[in-house]
Amino acid sequence: MLEVFAAMGAKVLERFPAGAPRGSWPAEEYAAERRAKGEPATVVMDLKSDAFLVVVPGRDED
């Protein structure tokens, strides 16, 4: 999985299990909080681990 994110140039900020209670969107809420602070956070699904990942574009210093 790390190879995929390296190729995408993305950094994973947080992981959330896909089995959240109905009506709960913790990954989307976390990403929205990050975007409100000016960080270009996006939610992607990692099918292999069955989790939602909040990612941002990678930075040169990472």
N, CA, C and O atoms as CSV, one atom per row, in Angstrom:
chain,resi,resn,atom,element,x,y,z
A,1,MET,N,N,0.820,-1.191,0.000
A,1,MET,CA,C,0.000,0.000,0.000
A,1,MET,C,C,0.865,1.257,0.000
A,1,MET,O,O,0.525,2.232,-0.671
A,2,LEU,N,N,1.955,1.258,0.723
A,2,LEU,CA,C,2.813,2.437,0.767
A,2,LEU,C,C,3.323,2.819,-0.611
A,2,LEU,O,O,3.504,3.998,-0.914
A,3,GLU,N,N,3.554,1.804,-1.450
A,3,GLU,CA,C,4.042,2.097,-2.795
A,3,GLU,C,C,3.024,2.913,-3.584
A,3,GLU,O,O,3.391,3.806,-4.347
A,4,VAL,N,N,1.750,2.602,-3.398
A,4,VAL,CA,C,0.693,3.318,-4.113
A,4,VAL,C,C,0.697,4.781,-3.719
A,4,VAL,O,O,0.634,5.654,-4.584
A,5,PHE,N,N,0.771,5.064,-2.427
A,5,PHE,CA,C,0.746,6.445,-1.975
A,5,PHE,C,C,2.010,7.189,-2.378
A,5,PHE,O,O,1.965,8.385,-2.665
A,6,ALA,N,N,3.128,6.489,-2.401
A,6,ALA,CA,C,4.362,7.118,-2.872
A,6,ALA,C,C,4.229,7.490,-4.344
A,6,ALA,O,O,4.661,8.567,-4.756
A,7,ALA,N,N,3.636,6.609,-5.131
A,7,ALA,CA,C,3.447,6.887,-6.553
A,7,ALA,C,C,2.466,8.036,-6.752
A,7,ALA,O,O,2.622,8.845,-7.667
A,8,MET,N,N,1.450,8.102,-5.885
A,8,MET,CA,C,0.468,9.184,-5.971
A,8,MET,C,C,1.035,10.488,-5.437
A,8,MET,O,O,0.509,11.561,-5.730
A,9,GLY,N,N,2.100,10.403,-4.659
A,9,GLY,CA,C,2.644,11.593,-4.027
A,9,GLY,C,C,1.758,12.072,-2.893
A,9,GLY,O,O,1.709,13.270,-2.613
A,10,ALA,N,N,1.046,11.146,-2.226
A,10,ALA,CA,C,0.117,11.510,-1.157
A,10,ALA,C,C,0.646,11.070,0.195
A,10,ALA,O,O,1.391,10.097,0.307
A,11,LYS,N,N,0.244,11.808,1.217
A,11,LYS,CA,C,0.597,11.490,2.598
A,11,LYS,C,C,-0.695,11.154,3.338
A,11,LYS,O,O,-1.667,11.905,3.264
A,12,VAL,N,N,-0.708,10.035,4.047
A,12,VAL,CA,C,-1.885,9.626,4.818
A,12,VAL,C,C,-1.866,10.349,6.152
A,12,VAL,O,O,-0.902,10.243,6.911
A,13,LEU,N,N,-2.934,11.086,6.438
A,13,LEU,CA,C,-3.051,11.791,7.707
A,13,LEU,C,C,-3.724,10.929,8.771
A,13,LEU,O,O,-3.324,10.944,9.935
A,14,GLU,N,N,-4.749,10.178,8.366
A,14,GLU,CA,C,-5.542,9.415,9.322
A,14,GLU,C,C,-6.256,8.273,8.613
A,14,GLU,O,O,-6.533,8.353,7.417
A,15,ARG,N,N,-6.555,7.201,9.361
A,15,ARG,CA,C,-7.295,6.040,8.844
A,15,ARG,C,C,-8.563,5.863,9.661
A,15,ARG,O,O,-8.569,6.087,10.871
A,16,PHE,N,N,-9.637,5.460,8.995
A,16,PHE,CA,C,-10.898,5.196,9.666
A,16,PHE,C,C,-11.463,3.890,9.135
A,16,PHE,O,O,-11.510,3.696,7.920
A,17,PRO,N,N,-11.895,2.985,10.016
A,17,PRO,CA,C,-12.473,1.726,9.550
A,17,PRO,C,C,-13.732,1.997,8.721
A,17,PRO,O,O,-14.474,2.943,8.987
A,18,ALA,N,N,-13.954,1.162,7.727
A,18,ALA,CA,C,-15.105,1.351,6.846
A,18,ALA,C,C,-16.419,1.021,7.540
A,18,ALA,O,O,-17.479,1.400,7.042
A,19,GLY,N,N,-16.386,0.340,8.653
A,19,GLY,CA,C,-17.611,-0.090,9.331
A,19,GLY,C,C,-18.163,0.901,10.326
A,19,GLY,O,O,-18.641,0.483,11.380
A,20,ALA,N,N,-18.125,2.181,10.055
A,20,ALA,CA,C,-18.683,3.176,10.973
A,20,ALA,C,C,-20.204,3.010,11.062
A,20,ALA,O,O,-20.829,2.521,10.120
A,21,PRO,N,N,-20.796,3.410,12.181
A,21,PRO,CA,C,-22.260,3.298,12.303
A,21,PRO,C,C,-22.983,4.049,11.192
A,21,PRO,O,O,-22.480,5.045,10.671
A,22,ARG,N,N,-24.157,3.564,10.840
A,22,ARG,CA,C,-24.955,4.192,9.782
A,22,ARG,C,C,-25.155,5.671,10.076
A,22,ARG,O,O,-25.506,6.055,11.192
A,23,GLY,N,N,-24.926,6.497,9.054
A,23,GLY,CA,C,-25.076,7.937,9.205
A,23,GLY,C,C,-23.849,8.633,9.767
A,23,GLY,O,O,-23.844,9.855,9.913
A,24,SER,N,N,-22.814,7.876,10.084
A,24,SER,CA,C,-21.583,8.442,10.615
A,24,SER,C,C,-20.531,8.458,9.511
A,24,SER,O,O,-20.301,7.445,8.852
A,25,TRP,N,N,-19.902,9.595,9.314
A,25,TRP,CA,C,-18.884,9.757,8.278
A,25,TRP,C,C,-17.622,10.353,8.890
A,25,TRP,O,O,-17.258,11.478,8.547
A,26,PRO,N,N,-16.947,9.641,9.781
A,26,PRO,CA,C,-15.800,10.239,10.484
A,26,PRO,C,C,-14.660,10.668,9.566
A,26,PRO,O,O,-14.019,11.686,9.826
A,27,ALA,N,N,-14.394,9.925,8.510
A,27,ALA,CA,C,-13.312,10.313,7.602
A,27,ALA,C,C,-13.654,11.615,6.884
A,27,ALA,O,O,-12.807,12.499,6.752
A,28,GLU,N,N,-14.894,11.729,6.421
A,28,GLU,CA,C,-15.319,12.955,5.734
A,28,GLU,C,C,-15.303,14.145,6.679
A,28,GLU,O,O,-14.917,15.248,6.293
A,29,GLU,N,N,-15.728,13.916,7.928
A,29,GLU,CA,C,-15.730,14.999,8.910
A,29,GLU,C,C,-14.300,15.452,9.220
A,29,GLU,O,O,-14.027,16.649,9.312
A,30,TYR,N,N,-13.399,14.493,9.379
A,30,TYR,CA,C,-11.999,14.833,9.647
A,30,TYR,C,C,-11.397,15.598,8.466
A,30,TYR,O,O,-10.699,16.594,8.660
A,31,ALA,N,N,-11.665,15.138,7.258
A,31,ALA,CA,C,-11.145,15.821,6.069
A,31,ALA,C,C,-11.708,17.236,5.962
A,31,ALA,O,O,-10.991,18.163,5.584
A,32,ALA,N,N,-12.981,17.406,6.290
A,32,ALA,CA,C,-13.595,18.737,6.239
A,32,ALA,C,C,-12.931,19.675,7.246
A,32,ALA,O,O,-12.714,20.851,6.952
A,33,GLU,N,N,-12.610,19.154,8.437
A,33,GLU,CA,C,-11.912,19.969,9.437
A,33,GLU,C,C,-10.547,20.400,8.920
A,33,GLU,O,O,-10.150,21.552,9.099
A,34,ARG,N,N,-9.826,19.483,8.279
A,34,ARG,CA,C,-8.504,19.809,7.733
A,34,ARG,C,C,-8.624,20.836,6.616
A,34,ARG,O,O,-7.821,21.766,6.533
A,35,ARG,N,N,-9.645,20.666,5.741
A,35,ARG,CA,C,-9.836,21.634,4.647
A,35,ARG,C,C,-10.169,23.015,5.202
A,35,ARG,O,O,-9.728,24.025,4.655
A,36,ALA,N,N,-10.947,23.065,6.288
A,36,ALA,CA,C,-11.297,24.345,6.909
A,36,ALA,C,C,-10.048,25.058,7.422
A,36,ALA,O,O,-10.033,26.284,7.539
A,37,LYS,N,N,-9.003,24.292,7.726
A,37,LYS,CA,C,-7.735,24.866,8.184
A,37,LYS,C,C,-6.768,25.120,7.030
A,37,LYS,O,O,-5.611,25.480,7.249
A,38,GLY,N,N,-7.248,24.930,5.796
A,38,GLY,CA,C,-6.440,25.249,4.628
A,38,GLY,C,C,-5.635,24.100,4.062
A,38,GLY,O,O,-4.823,24.312,3.162
A,39,GLU,N,N,-5.832,22.894,4.557
A,39,GLU,CA,C,-5.096,21.735,4.056
A,39,GLU,C,C,-5.964,20.995,3.033
A,39,GLU,O,O,-7.131,20.724,3.318
A,40,PRO,N,N,-5.437,20.663,1.863
A,40,PRO,CA,C,-6.238,20.047,0.798
A,40,PRO,C,C,-6.489,18.545,1.028
A,40,PRO,O,O,-6.039,17.709,0.244
A,41,ALA,N,N,-7.202,18.217,2.097
A,41,ALA,CA,C,-7.442,16.818,2.466
A,41,ALA,C,C,-8.527,16.188,1.595
A,41,ALA,O,O,-9.521,16.824,1.245
A,42,THR,N,N,-8.304,14.923,1.260
A,42,THR,CA,C,-9.230,14.138,0.456
A,42,THR,C,C,-9.407,12.775,1.110
A,42,THR,O,O,-8.486,12.255,1.740
A,43,VAL,N,N,-10.596,12.199,0.955
A,43,VAL,CA,C,-10.853,10.859,1.474
A,43,VAL,C,C,-10.770,9.860,0.329
A,43,VAL,O,O,-11.374,10.056,-0.726
A,44,VAL,N,N,-10.020,8.794,0.546
A,44,VAL,CA,C,-9.932,7.704,-0.427
A,44,VAL,C,C,-10.205,6.393,0.300
A,44,VAL,O,O,-10.032,6.299,1.515
A,45,MET,N,N,-10.630,5.390,-0.449
A,45,MET,CA,C,-10.914,4.078,0.127
A,45,MET,C,C,-9.753,3.145,-0.159
A,45,MET,O,O,-9.319,3.016,-1.304
A,46,ASP,N,N,-9.257,2.502,0.867
A,46,ASP,CA,C,-8.247,1.455,0.708
A,46,ASP,C,C,-8.985,0.130,0.796
A,46,ASP,O,O,-9.301,-0.341,1.889
A,47,LEU,N,N,-9.258,-0.466,-0.345
A,47,LEU,CA,C,-10.030,-1.705,-0.386
A,47,LEU,C,C,-9.322,-2.856,0.308
A,47,LEU,O,O,-9.965,-3.706,0.926
A,48,LYS,N,N,-8.016,-2.884,0.208
A,48,LYS,CA,C,-7.246,-3.983,0.805
A,48,LYS,C,C,-7.406,-4.033,2.327
A,48,LYS,O,O,-7.537,-5.115,2.899
A,49,SER,N,N,-7.396,-2.882,2.976
A,49,SER,CA,C,-7.531,-2.847,4.432
A,49,SER,C,C,-8.952,-2.508,4.883
A,49,SER,O,O,-9.218,-2.455,6.084
A,50,ASP,N,N,-9.865,-2.281,3.941
A,50,ASP,CA,C,-11.258,-1.930,4.229
A,50,ASP,C,C,-11.323,-0.721,5.159
A,50,ASP,O,O,-11.984,-0.742,6.197
A,51,ALA,N,N,-10.613,0.335,4.751
A,51,ALA,CA,C,-10.570,1.553,5.553
A,51,ALA,C,C,-10.620,2.774,4.645
A,51,ALA,O,O,-10.207,2.733,3.486
A,52,PHE,N,N,-11.138,3.862,5.208
A,52,PHE,CA,C,-11.093,5.146,4.531
A,52,PHE,C,C,-9.844,5.871,5.011
A,52,PHE,O,O,-9.553,5.889,6.207
A,53,LEU,N,N,-9.110,6.464,4.084
A,53,LEU,CA,C,-7.882,7.190,4.410
A,53,LEU,C,C,-8.074,8.663,4.080
A,53,LEU,O,O,-8.631,9.005,3.037
A,54,VAL,N,N,-7.622,9.510,4.951
A,54,VAL,CA,C,-7.608,10.945,4.680
A,54,VAL,C,C,-6.188,11.261,4.229
A,54,VAL,O,O,-5.231,11.056,4.975
A,55,VAL,N,N,-6.061,11.756,3.014
A,55,VAL,CA,C,-4.742,12.013,2.430
A,55,VAL,C,C,-4.617,13.459,1.971
A,55,VAL,O,O,-5.607,14.137,1.694
A,56,VAL,N,N,-3.374,13.904,1.901
A,56,VAL,CA,C,-3.044,15.207,1.346
A,56,VAL,C,C,-1.918,14.991,0.341
A,56,VAL,O,O,-1.178,14.012,0.440
A,57,PRO,N,N,-1.785,15.891,-0.616
A,57,PRO,CA,C,-0.657,15.761,-1.538
A,57,PRO,C,C,0.659,15.750,-0.770
A,57,PRO,O,O,0.821,16.482,0.207
A,58,GLY,N,N,1.590,14.923,-1.210
A,58,GLY,CA,C,2.893,14.833,-0.550
A,58,GLY,C,C,3.664,16.113,-0.667
A,58,GLY,O,O,3.446,16.903,-1.586
A,59,ARG,N,N,4.566,16.321,0.265
A,59,ARG,CA,C,5.419,17.505,0.249
A,59,ARG,C,C,6.846,17.082,0.016
A,59,ARG,O,O,7.220,15.954,0.334
A,60,ASP,N,N,7.641,17.960,-0.530
A,60,ASP,CA,C,9.051,17.641,-0.820
A,60,ASP,C,C,9.834,17.299,0.427
A,60,ASP,O,O,10.737,16.464,0.378
A,61,GLU,N,N,9.503,17.934,1.557
A,61,GLU,CA,C,10.282,17.682,2.768
A,61,GLU,C,C,9.909,16.391,3.470
A,61,GLU,O,O,10.586,16.011,4.426
A,62,ASP,N,N,8.846,15.691,3.034
A,62,ASP,CA,C,8.429,14.432,3.682
A,62,ASP,C,C,9.302,13.290,3.308
A,62,ASP,O,O,9.084,12.170,3.768
